[in-house]
């Protein structure tokens, strides 16, 4: 099965028996992220509150918000990919941090991530939410 949507991820998570398989899926999602132009990895695009380095660069493509993103850690890059599945290519006014958090919580991530990664994930969601709100204004 090709994983192209968050619904696909949810289905795969349900099909797996253990978290090792789920972690492998998360890492694979991160590996599949398009490469981010190194010039976009600036202090302004760096997400604060992440133990690993994470960069998010927003751009408007017509009336939808697009994100270039990267991380220096495999699991975290996969978490970035999960967040982007719920935000990238959407109208800014349709991006809601609380909804993204709820969808991710449905995967049970908070029970299986370290506290640093859980905090980093919350920081990513907050940054996406802030970028969406400022783009919608």
C-alpha positions as CSV (number, residue, x, y, z in Angstrom):
1,X,0.0,0.0,0.0
2,X,1.3,3.4,-0.9
3,X,1.1,5.8,2.0
4,X,0.0,9.2,0.6
5,X,-2.6,10.5,3.1
6,X,-2.9,10.7,6.8
7,X,-5.9,8.2,6.5
8,X,-3.4,5.7,5.0
9,X,-1.1,6.2,8.0
10,X,-4.0,5.6,10.3
11,X,-4.9,2.4,8.5
12,X,-1.3,1.1,8.5
13,X,-1.0,1.9,12.2
14,X,-4.1,-0.2,12.9
15,X,-2.7,-3.0,10.9
16,X,0.6,-3.2,12.7
17,X,1.0,-5.3,15.8
18,X,3.9,-3.5,17.4
19,X,5.5,-0.1,17.6
20,X,8.7,-1.1,15.9
21,X,6.7,-1.4,12.7
22,X,5.1,2.0,13.3
23,X,8.4,3.6,14.0
24,X,9.7,2.2,10.7
25,X,6.7,3.7,8.9
26,X,7.3,7.1,10.5
27,X,11.0,7.0,9.5
28,X,10.0,6.0,5.9
29,X,7.6,8.9,5.7
30,X,10.5,11.2,6.7
31,X,12.8,9.7,4.1
32,X,10.1,10.4,1.5
33,X,9.9,14.1,2.2
34,X,11.2,16.2,-0.6
35,X,14.6,17.6,0.0
36,X,14.6,21.1,1.5
37,X,16.8,23.7,-0.2
38,X,19.7,24.2,2.2
39,X,19.3,28.0,1.7
40,X,15.9,27.8,3.4
41,X,17.4,26.3,6.6
42,X,17.8,29.6,8.4
43,X,17.3,30.8,11.9
44,X,14.0,32.3,10.9
45,X,12.7,28.9,9.7
46,X,14.0,26.9,12.6
47,X,11.3,25.5,15.0
48,X,12.1,26.5,18.6
49,X,11.4,23.9,21.3
50,X,12.7,20.9,19.4
51,X,15.6,18.9,20.8
52,X,16.5,18.0,17.2
53,X,16.9,20.6,14.5
54,X,13.7,21.2,12.6
55,X,13.0,23.7,9.8
56,X,9.7,24.8,8.3
57,X,9.5,27.2,5.4
58,X,6.0,28.2,4.4
59,X,5.0,29.6,1.0
60,X,1.7,30.4,-0.6
61,X,0.9,28.6,-3.8
62,X,-2.1,30.4,-5.1
63,X,-4.4,30.3,-2.2
64,X,-3.0,27.2,-0.4
65,X,-0.1,27.0,2.0
66,X,2.9,24.8,1.1
67,X,5.7,23.8,3.4
68,X,9.3,22.8,2.8
69,X,10.6,21.0,5.9
70,X,13.5,19.0,7.2
71,X,15.1,17.7,10.4
72,X,18.4,16.3,11.3
73,X,16.8,13.3,13.1
74,X,15.1,10.4,11.3
75,X,12.2,9.9,13.7
76,X,11.6,13.7,14.0
77,X,11.7,14.1,10.2
78,X,9.0,11.4,10.1
79,X,6.9,13.3,12.6
80,X,7.4,16.4,10.5
81,X,6.0,14.4,7.5
82,X,3.0,13.4,9.6
83,X,2.2,17.0,10.5
84,X,2.6,18.1,6.9
85,X,0.2,15.5,5.7
86,X,-2.4,17.4,7.8
87,X,-1.3,20.9,6.8
88,X,0.5,21.1,3.4
89,X,-1.6,22.1,0.4
90,X,-4.5,23.4,2.5
91,X,-6.0,26.8,2.7
92,X,-4.5,28.7,5.6
93,X,-7.9,29.2,7.3
94,X,-8.4,25.4,7.1
95,X,-5.3,24.6,9.1
96,X,-5.9,24.2,12.8
97,X,-3.3,23.2,15.3
98,X,-5.8,21.6,17.7
99,X,-7.2,19.4,14.9
100,X,-3.7,18.4,13.9
101,X,-2.9,17.5,17.5
102,X,-6.1,15.5,17.9
103,X,-5.4,13.5,14.7
104,X,-1.9,12.7,15.8
105,X,-3.1,11.8,19.3
106,X,-5.3,9.3,17.6
107,X,-2.2,7.4,16.5
108,X,-1.1,7.0,20.2
109,X,2.2,8.8,19.6
110,X,2.2,10.6,23.0
111,X,2.4,7.2,24.8
112,X,5.4,6.1,22.7
113,X,7.6,9.2,22.2
114,X,10.1,10.6,24.6
115,X,9.1,13.7,26.4
116,X,11.6,15.7,24.3
117,X,10.0,14.4,21.1
118,X,6.5,15.0,22.4
119,X,7.4,18.6,23.2
120,X,9.1,19.0,19.8
121,X,6.0,17.7,18.1
122,X,3.9,20.3,20.0
123,X,6.3,23.0,18.9
124,X,6.0,21.9,15.3
125,X,2.2,22.0,15.4
126,X,2.2,25.4,17.1
127,X,4.6,26.8,14.5
128,X,2.4,25.5,11.6
129,X,-0.7,26.9,13.4
130,X,1.0,30.3,13.7
131,X,2.2,30.3,10.1
132,X,-1.3,29.4,8.9
133,X,-2.9,32.1,10.9
134,X,-0.5,34.8,9.7
135,X,-1.0,33.6,6.1
136,X,-4.8,33.8,6.4
137,X,-4.7,37.4,7.8
